[in-house]
Amino acid sequence: MASRAELHPANPSKPCRCCRLCSGTISEGEYYSEAPPPFWAFAWAGGQGLARYLLDHPAEVAGRNVVDLASGSGIVAIAAALAGAAEVWAVEIDPLAVNAIELNASLNDVRLRVIGEDVLDRGLADLGVPVGGDPPPLVVAGDVFYSETMSARVLTFLRRAARDGADVLVGDPGRAFFPGDYFTAVTASEIPVRPELESTTSRIVTIWRINPRGAAHRRPRRPKDGD
């Protein structure tokens, strides 16, 4: 069993002209308004933690169909393949990321089904992923709750997948828009990160499993006056 996934790194000597984040000249979260950072070029904390979890716990993926949502560099998809998944779908809308995923899959000698389009309004069956079987499919997503709009759309997709019978695991390092009411913590670990991206040298990444059928935790009822 492979102990780690290898990635083609972004070249630090040739930073993106569209984004100062690549060269470390701005702080975390401060992007050009019309040019977001190349998310595919880095192994972000949530993806690193989730990939490590899958490699350390191959029973989570062995023999299962796995969908890696917002795959980025492909690190989680590759980890799932190395851990023994039956088939792995890597989903990513950025065409440059699609190229990176294919290069990194080749580097690790794994086969992925790469989908280069927005699938968030679709179901797993629409992607060609068998549903209703045993074992059920697994959907994984690393570090996807970084904006309010993205968080809402991703959560809708993940809850739909859970209602269709899929298991869902996400890796999150405490992003502001993580919808914790819909998940239960599995484990947590400290992951080293690039300080020019995260303003720190490490983050605690929690692996979360979606609640059955994507339901939210029930909040305690507030007592009314006179109770």
C-alpha atoms as a printed R data frame, in Angstrom:
    type eleno elety resid chain resno       x      y       z
1   ATOM     1    CA   MET     A     1   0.000  0.000   0.000
2   ATOM     2    CA   ALA     A     2   1.404  3.389  -0.926
3   ATOM     3    CA   SER     A     3   1.983  5.651   2.066
4   ATOM     4    CA   ARG     A     4   1.687  8.964   0.244
5   ATOM     5    CA   ALA     A     5   0.536 10.584  -2.975
6   ATOM     6    CA   GLU     A     6   3.024 12.542  -5.076
7   ATOM     7    CA   LEU     A     7   2.132 15.760  -6.878
8   ATOM     8    CA   HIS     A     8   3.763 17.915  -9.515
9   ATOM     9    CA   PRO     A     9   4.392 21.116  -7.516
10  ATOM    10    CA   ALA     A    10   3.642 24.615  -8.726
11  ATOM    11    CA   ASN     A    11   6.872 26.357  -9.726
12  ATOM    12    CA   PRO     A    12   7.562 29.018  -7.053
13  ATOM    13    CA   SER     A    13  10.061 30.771  -9.366
14  ATOM    14    CA   LYS     A    14   7.265 31.441 -11.882
15  ATOM    15    CA   PRO     A    15   4.322 32.782  -9.899
16  ATOM    16    CA   CYS     A    16   0.971 33.341 -11.580
17  ATOM    17    CA   ARG     A    17   0.784 36.803 -13.103
18  ATOM    18    CA   CYS     A    18  -2.925 36.932 -12.228
19  ATOM    19    CA   CYS     A    19  -2.537 36.362  -8.495
20  ATOM    20    CA   ARG     A    20  -0.067 37.808  -5.981
21  ATOM    21    CA   LEU     A    21  -0.983 35.060  -3.513
22  ATOM    22    CA   CYS     A    22   1.276 32.668  -5.461
23  ATOM    23    CA   SER     A    23   4.305 34.853  -4.796
24  ATOM    24    CA   GLY     A    24   3.475 35.432  -1.134
25  ATOM    25    CA   THR     A    25   3.062 39.186  -1.432
26  ATOM    26    CA   ILE     A    26  -0.443 39.320   0.063
27  ATOM    27    CA   SER     A    27  -2.035 37.660   3.050
28  ATOM    28    CA   GLU     A    28  -4.561 34.839   3.268
29  ATOM    29    CA   GLY     A    29  -7.923 35.710   1.761
30  ATOM    30    CA   GLU     A    30  -6.796 38.897  -0.016
31  ATOM    31    CA   TYR     A    31  -7.278 38.174  -3.717
32  ATOM    32    CA   TYR     A    32  -7.649 40.233  -6.874
33  ATOM    33    CA   SER     A    33 -11.384 40.695  -7.329
34  ATOM    34    CA   GLU     A    34 -11.436 39.234 -10.839
35  ATOM    35    CA   ALA     A    35  -8.679 36.644 -10.472
36  ATOM    36    CA   PRO     A    36  -8.969 34.071  -7.668
37  ATOM    37    CA   PRO     A    37  -5.865 32.085  -6.719
38  ATOM    38    CA   PRO     A    38  -5.127 28.873  -8.652
39  ATOM    39    CA   PHE     A    39  -6.606 26.480  -6.100
40  ATOM    40    CA   TRP     A    40  -5.371 23.491  -8.106
41  ATOM    41    CA   ALA     A    41  -1.729 24.543  -7.682
42  ATOM    42    CA   PHE     A    42  -1.549 23.824  -3.952
43  ATOM    43    CA   ALA     A    43  -2.353 20.944  -1.631
44  ATOM    44    CA   TRP     A    44  -4.635 22.871   0.743
45  ATOM    45    CA   ALA     A    45  -4.948 21.797   4.358
46  ATOM    46    CA   GLY     A    46  -8.365 20.128   4.115
47  ATOM    47    CA   GLY     A    47  -7.334 18.105   1.080
48  ATOM    48    CA   GLN     A    48  -4.047 17.055   2.666
49  ATOM    49    CA   GLY     A    49  -5.804 15.916   5.823
50  ATOM    50    CA   LEU     A    50  -8.477 14.013   3.929
51  ATOM    51    CA   ALA     A    51  -5.951 12.320   1.645
52  ATOM    52    CA   ARG     A    52  -3.893 11.275   4.668
53  ATOM    53    CA   TYR     A    53  -7.004  9.893   6.367
54  ATOM    54    CA   LEU     A    54  -7.930  7.760   3.342
55  ATOM    55    CA   LEU     A    55  -4.401  6.363   3.051
56  ATOM    56    CA   ASP     A    56  -4.352  5.569   6.779
57  ATOM    57    CA   HIS     A    57  -7.880  4.065   6.703
58  ATOM    58    CA   PRO     A    58  -8.145  2.165   3.408
59  ATOM    59    CA   ALA     A    59 -11.270  0.339   4.617
60  ATOM    60    CA   GLU     A    60 -13.147  3.617   4.034
61  ATOM    61    CA   VAL     A    61 -12.616  3.322   0.275
62  ATOM    62    CA   ALA     A    62 -11.597 -0.268  -0.540
63  ATOM    63    CA   GLY     A    63 -13.816 -1.652  -3.297
64  ATOM    64    CA   ARG     A    64 -16.032  1.454  -3.388
65  ATOM    65    CA   ASN     A    65 -16.809  3.959  -6.115
66  ATOM    66    CA   VAL     A    66 -15.460  7.316  -4.969
67  ATOM    67    CA   VAL     A    67 -16.278 10.836  -6.164
68  ATOM    68    CA   ASP     A    68 -13.801 13.586  -5.277
69  ATOM    69    CA   LEU     A    69 -15.634 16.898  -5.509
70  ATOM    70    CA   ALA     A    70 -13.651 20.075  -6.320
71  ATOM    71    CA   SER     A    71 -10.622 17.861  -6.806
72  ATOM    72    CA   GLY     A    72  -8.067 20.652  -7.318
73  ATOM    73    CA   SER     A    73  -4.674 18.996  -7.785
74  ATOM    74    CA   GLY     A    74  -6.279 15.553  -7.456
75  ATOM    75    CA   ILE     A    75  -4.598 14.686  -4.162
76  ATOM    76    CA   VAL     A    76  -7.717 13.197  -2.510
77  ATOM    77    CA   ALA     A    77  -8.792 11.326  -5.645
78  ATOM    78    CA   ILE     A    78  -5.306  9.872  -6.000
79  ATOM    79    CA   ALA     A    79  -5.235  8.854  -2.332
80  ATOM    80    CA   ALA     A    80  -8.581  7.079  -2.792
81  ATOM    81    CA   ALA     A    81  -7.234  5.179  -5.793
82  ATOM    82    CA   LEU     A    82  -4.047  4.238  -3.950
83  ATOM    83    CA   ALA     A    83  -6.133  3.055  -0.986
84  ATOM    84    CA   GLY     A    84  -8.016  0.563  -3.150
85  ATOM    85    CA   ALA     A    85 -11.138  2.286  -4.480
86  ATOM    86    CA   ALA     A    86 -12.907  0.428  -7.277
87  ATOM    87    CA   GLU     A    87 -13.228  3.555  -9.439
88  ATOM    88    CA   VAL     A    88 -12.587  7.216  -8.721
89  ATOM    89    CA   TRP     A    89 -14.261 10.236 -10.300
90  ATOM    90    CA   ALA     A    90 -12.287 13.507  -9.959
91  ATOM    91    CA   VAL     A    91 -14.602 16.473 -10.488
92  ATOM    92    CA   GLU     A    92 -13.179 19.941 -11.143
93  ATOM    93    CA   ILE     A    93 -14.368 22.924 -13.201
94  ATOM    94    CA   ASP     A    94 -10.985 24.580 -13.847
95  ATOM    95    CA   PRO     A    95  -9.431 23.293 -17.109
96  ATOM    96    CA   LEU     A    96  -5.938 23.907 -15.733
97  ATOM    97    CA   ALA     A    97  -6.829 21.804 -12.717
98  ATOM    98    CA   VAL     A    98  -8.068 19.044 -14.999
99  ATOM    99    CA   ASN     A    99  -4.643 19.015 -16.657
100 ATOM   100    CA   ALA     A   100  -2.942 18.938 -13.246
101 ATOM   101    CA   ILE     A   101  -5.127 16.038 -12.090
102 ATOM   102    CA   GLU     A   102  -4.248 14.024 -15.180
103 ATOM   103    CA   LEU     A   103  -0.516 14.706 -14.746
104 ATOM   104    CA   ASN     A   104  -0.610 13.826 -11.048
105 ATOM   105    CA   ALA     A   105  -2.611 10.655 -11.702
106 ATOM   106    CA   SER     A   106   0.014  9.571 -14.211
107 ATOM   107    CA   LEU     A   107   2.793 10.393 -11.732
108 ATOM   108    CA   ASN     A   108   1.142  8.069  -9.185
109 ATOM   109    CA   ASP     A   109   0.243  5.399 -11.762
110 ATOM   110    CA   VAL     A   110  -3.479  5.500 -10.993
111 ATOM   111    CA   ARG     A   111  -6.506  5.755 -13.268
112 ATOM   112    CA   LEU     A   112  -9.122  8.419 -12.602
113 ATOM   113    CA   ARG     A   113 -12.312  9.427 -14.369
114 ATOM   114    CA   VAL     A   114 -11.893 13.182 -14.672
115 ATOM   115    CA   ILE     A   115 -14.980 15.371 -15.147
116 ATOM   116    CA   GLY     A   116 -14.195 18.961 -16.077
117 ATOM   117    CA   GLU     A   117 -17.508 20.701 -15.528
118 ATOM   118    CA   ASP     A   118 -19.851 22.100 -12.880
119 ATOM   119    CA   VAL     A   119 -21.893 19.195 -11.506
120 ATOM   120    CA   LEU     A   120 -23.299 20.758  -8.346
121 ATOM   121    CA   ASP     A   121 -26.859 20.841  -9.659
122 ATOM   122    CA   ARG     A   122 -26.749 17.174 -10.649
123 ATOM   123    CA   GLY     A   123 -26.943 13.826  -8.858
124 ATOM   124    CA   LEU     A   124 -24.415 10.999  -8.694
125 ATOM   125    CA   ALA     A   125 -26.322  8.904 -11.222
126 ATOM   126    CA   ASP     A   126 -26.020 11.796 -13.696
127 ATOM   127    CA   LEU     A   127 -22.236 11.426 -13.444
128 ATOM   128    CA   GLY     A   128 -22.357  7.724 -14.204
129 ATOM   129    CA   VAL     A   129 -21.775  6.709 -10.585
130 ATOM   130    CA   PRO     A   130 -23.784  3.600  -9.646
131 ATOM   131    CA   VAL     A   131 -26.098  4.227  -6.698
132 ATOM   132    CA   GLY     A   132 -28.143  1.851  -4.585
133 ATOM   133    CA   GLY     A   133 -25.502 -0.855  -4.490
134 ATOM   134    CA   ASP     A   134 -23.398 -2.432  -1.760
135 ATOM   135    CA   PRO     A   135 -21.020 -0.952  -0.770
136 ATOM   136    CA   PRO     A   136 -22.528  2.478  -1.322
137 ATOM   137    CA   PRO     A   137 -20.507  5.139  -3.149
138 ATOM   138    CA   LEU     A   138 -18.324  7.527  -1.186
139 ATOM   139    CA   VAL     A   139 -18.182 11.258  -1.909
140 ATOM   140    CA   VAL     A   140 -15.129 13.107  -0.607
141 ATOM   141    CA   ALA     A   141 -14.408 16.827  -0.561
142 ATOM   142    CA   GLY     A   142 -11.366 18.617   0.839
143 ATOM   143    CA   ASP     A   143 -11.382 22.283   1.808
144 ATOM   144    CA   VAL     A   144 -14.503 23.290  -0.114
145 ATOM   145    CA   PHE     A   145 -16.205 25.630   2.370
146 ATOM   146    CA   TYR     A   146 -14.115 28.730   1.716
147 ATOM   147    CA   SER     A   147 -16.898 31.047   0.498
148 ATOM   148    CA   GLU     A   148 -20.561 31.466   1.376
149 ATOM   149    CA   THR     A   149 -21.837 30.834  -2.147
150 ATOM   150    CA   MET     A   150 -19.618 27.811  -2.715
151 ATOM   151    CA   SER     A   151 -20.494 26.367   0.693
152 ATOM   152    CA   ALA     A   152 -24.229 26.537   0.024
153 ATOM   153    CA   ARG     A   153 -23.956 24.859  -3.377
154 ATOM   154    CA   VAL     A   154 -21.570 22.151  -2.182
155 ATOM   155    CA   LEU     A   155 -23.737 21.358   0.839
156 ATOM   156    CA   THR     A   156 -26.782 20.953  -1.413
157 ATOM   157    CA   PHE     A   157 -24.847 18.507  -3.621
158 ATOM   158    CA   LEU     A   158 -23.514 16.535  -0.648
159 ATOM   159    CA   ARG     A   159 -26.920 16.297   1.035
160 ATOM   160    CA   ARG     A   160 -28.465 15.131  -2.254
161 ATOM   161    CA   ALA     A   161 -25.760 12.452  -2.531
162 ATOM   162    CA   ALA     A   162 -26.424 11.336   1.051
163 ATOM   163    CA   ARG     A   163 -30.157 11.042   0.352
164 ATOM   164    CA   ASP     A   164 -29.265  8.863  -2.644
165 ATOM   165    CA   GLY     A   165 -27.442  6.517  -0.264
166 ATOM   166    CA   ALA     A   166 -23.852  7.758  -0.548
167 ATOM   167    CA   ASP     A   167 -21.451  8.127   2.344
168 ATOM   168    CA   VAL     A   168 -19.783 11.566   2.515
169 ATOM   169    CA   LEU     A   169 -16.473 12.559   4.094
170 ATOM   170    CA   VAL     A   170 -15.027 16.061   4.091
171 ATOM   171    CA   GLY     A   171 -11.782 17.525   5.353
172 ATOM   172    CA   ASP     A   172 -11.997 21.030   6.777
173 ATOM   173    CA   PRO     A   173  -9.439 23.161   8.651
174 ATOM   174    CA   GLY     A   174 -11.987 25.458  10.258
175 ATOM   175    CA   ARG     A   175 -13.101 27.520   7.266
176 ATOM   176    CA   ALA     A   176 -15.624 30.201   8.095
177 ATOM   177    CA   PHE     A   177 -18.480 28.738   6.064
178 ATOM   178    CA   PHE     A   178 -18.243 25.088   7.139
179 ATOM   179    CA   PRO     A   179 -21.854 23.939   7.821
180 ATOM   180    CA   GLY     A   180 -21.138 21.939  10.938
181 ATOM   181    CA   ASP     A   181 -24.771 21.237  11.781
182 ATOM   182    CA   TYR     A   182 -24.886 18.638   8.991
183 ATOM   183    CA   PHE     A   183 -21.760 16.683   9.953
184 ATOM   184    CA   THR     A   184 -20.301 14.585  12.760
185 ATOM   185    CA   ALA     A   185 -16.568 14.669  13.523
186 ATOM   186    CA   VAL     A   186 -14.545 11.512  12.833
187 ATOM   187    CA   THR     A   187 -11.007 12.556  13.757
188 ATOM   188    CA   ALA     A   188  -8.612 15.487  13.615
189 ATOM   189    CA   SER     A   189  -4.906 15.972  12.955
190 ATOM   190    CA   GLU     A   190  -2.375 18.768  12.584
191 ATOM   191    CA   ILE     A   191  -1.342 19.397   8.979
192 ATOM   192    CA   PRO     A   192   1.663 21.516   7.903
193 ATOM   193    CA   VAL     A   193   0.682 24.336   5.524
194 ATOM   194    CA   ARG     A   194   2.351 27.087   3.549
195 ATOM   195    CA   PRO     A   195   2.395 30.277   5.645
196 ATOM   196    CA   GLU     A   196   2.021 32.502   2.576
197 ATOM   197    CA   LEU     A   197  -1.343 30.838   1.957
198 ATOM   198    CA   GLU     A   198  -2.627 30.290   5.489
199 ATOM   199    CA   SER     A   199  -0.806 32.888   7.628
200 ATOM   200    CA   THR     A   200   0.430 30.032   9.840
201 ATOM   201    CA   THR     A   201   2.653 26.960   9.530
202 ATOM   202    CA   SER     A   202   0.021 24.365  10.462
203 ATOM   203    CA   ARG     A   203  -3.718 23.890  10.810
204 ATOM   204    CA   ILE     A   204  -5.895 21.368  12.615
205 ATOM   205    CA   VAL     A   205  -7.909 19.513   9.976
206 ATOM   206    CA   THR     A   206 -11.032 17.681  11.055
207 ATOM   207    CA   ILE     A   207 -12.472 14.817   9.043
208 ATOM   208    CA   TRP     A   208 -16.258 14.997   9.093
209 ATOM   209    CA   ARG     A   209 -18.903 12.474   8.040
210 ATOM   210    CA   ILE     A   210 -22.252 13.763   6.840
211 ATOM   211    CA   ASN     A   211 -25.214 12.872   9.020
212 ATOM   212    CA   PRO     A   212 -27.579 10.114   7.769
213 ATOM   213    CA   ARG     A   213 -29.469 11.399   4.715
214 ATOM   214    CA   GLY     A   214 -27.779 14.763   5.139
215 ATOM   215    CA   ALA     A   215 -29.934 15.795   8.083
216 ATOM   216    CA   ALA     A   216 -28.992 18.631  10.407
217 ATOM   217    CA   HIS     A   217 -28.387 18.056  14.096
218 ATOM   218    CA   ARG     A   218 -31.381 18.967  16.196
219 ATOM   219    CA   ARG     A   219 -30.677 21.990  18.312
220 ATOM   220    CA   PRO     A   220 -31.806 21.908  21.945
221 ATOM   221    CA   ARG     A   221 -35.148 23.623  22.407
222 ATOM   222    CA   ARG     A   222 -34.872 26.902  24.226
223 ATOM   223    CA   PRO     A   223 -37.043 26.904  27.343
224 ATOM   224    CA   LYS     A   224 -39.898 29.328  27.253
225 ATOM   225    CA   ASP     A   225 -40.763 31.626  30.111
226 ATOM   226    CA   GLY     A   226 -42.583 29.602  32.730
227 ATOM   227    CA   ASP     A   227 -41.047 26.208  31.721
